[in-house]
Amino acid sequence: MLLAKTPLRISLFGGGTDFPQWYNKNKGLVISSTIDKYCYVLLRTLPPYFHFKYRLRYYQMELAKNVNQIKHPVIKNILKTYYKQKIGIELNHFADIPGLSGLGSSSAFTVTMINLIHKFNGINLSKKDIAKLSISFEQNILKEYVGSQDQVAAAYGGFNCIDFYQKEFKVNSVKFKKQKIQSFENNCLLVYTGLSRYAKVLEKKKINSINSNKSYYDDIYDIANYAK
């Protein structure tokens, strides 16, 4: 039995410059911090007594005889791409915060799954490997309208400045003295409104507007660089 947890994040500056459509031609910079709220996934093998091979529990429950019957797109495609075992498995997903809350929970789940499945296959990945695989998975396999900051933040954790450039990224951890950390936390307020939204709808509009709004994204980068 394996249990993995991955932190959720707050994006502070530079959001939008982490789209590959932008940083493959220009510089990208995001400042973000993970928080003490997590995504958890528990994985265990199934005894060979059931009439199904996969038992999945998230906000729904699925019983599937083969991977193609799985409805959850992330679980289905990660298992198809990376799962190398023949034995049946059970997956349980739970989190500290409801999904669609704007804290990067979708990418946190992807990062957790990729880390967990590779660990189950006996493969230890570096933080950079996990982030790169998660970015490629969401953008190239799922074909989602997403940037690259959430996957990096979830894989690395902590308070970071993340530079994006030409299909690469560099993570620089921001070091604070304990007094400054306490001051920063005391001046932050995170409120759950009860509202939810699908980020991919908003992100699609942003991506489609990149070429026609270059000055806007230049300004976002400049603000993030100034804050850095």
Salt bridges, closest charged atoms under 4 A:
ASP36 OD1 - LYS37 NZ 3.39
GLU90 OE1 - ARG44 NE 2.70
GLU90 OE1 - ARG55 NH2 3.28
GLU90 OE2 - ARG57 NH1 2.32
ASP150 OD1 - ARG9 NE 2.61
ASP163 OD2 - LYS228 NZ 3.40
GLU168 OE1 - LYS128 NZ 3.38
GLU168 OE2 - LYS132 NZ 2.76
GLU203 OE1 - LYS206 NZ 3.26
ASP218 OD2 - LYS214 NZ 3.02
